[in-house]
Amino acid sequence: MHTTVITLAAPGISGMQIFGALTLSGLALGSAIALLAGLRGSKKIKIDSKDKAAWWGITTGTLWEAAGGTWADLAEGISSVPQGVFGAGSTFGNPGLGGTALALTLVAFAFEWKRLVVPALFGIAASVVYGEAGGIWGIGVHMVRMIAAKVTGGA
């Protein structure tokens, strides 16, 4: 996989950098750290509801997929378990990728979870399926990937 590294500089200020060299892997790392910190009770990053946990999971999983490599492997590994339960070849028949995306989204958002890590993991799993399912599911994933590519210069 080819990774392009660019420097984001403040306009009009020669030699000054806002973020320095930033790649999609850098955004994936930052998102992973923020998700972990928020789930562990950080006072700076508040993930204090199942909805926030699920959204952080979806965003983190999307960035991991966009970054590729080991990050994508992590997201796909997390996604493989619930996809095995809800996806093609499961005991529930073949709901299709759209049906699997719907099931994962409902599990992440519809139930009351005592531990916020559960909706976060289902959010990561759902983000992988969103990208595969396409259609309306892929719109949000595509938008996050486009924004991340603009921030990183397509890295």
N, C-alpha and C positions, 0 to 999 in steps of 0.2 A: 504494500500500500504506500502510495506517495503522499507525503505530508508537506504542505507549503507553510512556511513560517513567515509572518509579516510583522511589522512593527506598527502599532497604532500610535500616531503622533498627534499632538494637539495642533490644530491648524494655526499657521502663522508663527509658531514657536519652534525654531530650528533646534534639533537635538533633544527636545523634551518628549518624553513618552508618557502616554496615559496608562496603558496596560503593559507596555513592553511587548515582547514576542508572545503572541497568544494563538493557540491552535484549538481545534475542536477537542483534542485530548485534554488541553488545559481547562476548557469549560466543563468537560465531563468530570475531571478531577475536582474542580471547585464545587460543582453540583453535588457530587458524592459526599464531599466533606460537609457541605451545608446540610444535606439530608441527614447524615449521621449525627451531626451536632444538634440539629433540631429535634430528632427523635430521642436523643439522650438528655434533652431538657436544657439546651443552651438558653441563656437569658438574652442573647443577641438575635438568635434565629428561633422564632416562635412557631413550632409545629405542635399545636395544642388541640387539634381536632382531627377526626377521621378524614374530613374533606381536605384539609391542608396536607395531611400525610399522603392522601391519594394523589393530589395535584403535584406535590413535590416528587412523588414516585413516577408519575407520568412524564414530567419534565426531565427528570434525571435519566430515565430509561430512554427517552427520545434523544437526549444528548449523547448517551452511551452508544446508541445505535448509529448516530451520525458520525461519531468519532471513529467507529470501526475497531478493528483489532481486538485486543483483550477486553476493552470496554464493551464492545458488541457481544463478545463471548459471554461476559458476565450477565448482561441483560437477557440474552437468549437462554442461558442456563437457568436463570430465575423463571423465565417464561415457560420453559419446557414442562415444568411440573403441572401448573394449572391447565396448560394446553393439552396435556395428556389426559386430564380429567374431563375437560369440556370440549376438546377439539375433535378432529376427524379420527375415527377409529375408537372413540370412547364408547362406553356403555350407553350413552345418550344418543347414539347415532352420529351423523355428521351434520353439525349445525352450520358449517361453512365458516370462513374466517370472520365474516360480519357477525354471525351468531356468537362465535367465541369472543369477539371483542365486546359485544353486548353483555355476555355473561360475566366477563372479567370486570367490566365497568360496574355492573350491578353489585357484584360481590364487594368491590372496593368501597362503593359509596352507600349502598342500601343498608348494610348491617351496622349495628353498634359494636365496635371492637374495643376490648379492654386494653389491648396493646396496639399502639399506633403503627408499629412496624408491619402489621398485617396488611392494612390498606396501602401502605407504601410499597410493599412487595407486589401486591396485586396491581398497583398503578404501574410499576415497572413492567410487569408481565403484559398488561394491557397495551402499553406503549409499543411493545414489539409487535403485537398483533395488529394494532392500528396501521402501522407502516406496511404490513403484509396484506391487510384486507383492502386497502385503498378506499375508494368511494368517500363518503362523508367522514369515515374514520380517519382517512389519510390526510384530510385538510389541515387539521391542527398540527399533526406531525410534520407535514410539509412546511407549514408556516414557521414552526420552531427551527427547523433545519435551515430555512432561508435566512432567518434572522441571525442564527449562529454563524452561518457562512458569511454574512455581511460583516459581523463583528470581527470575525477572524480572517477576513479576506479570502474566504474559500478554502481555508486550511482544513 
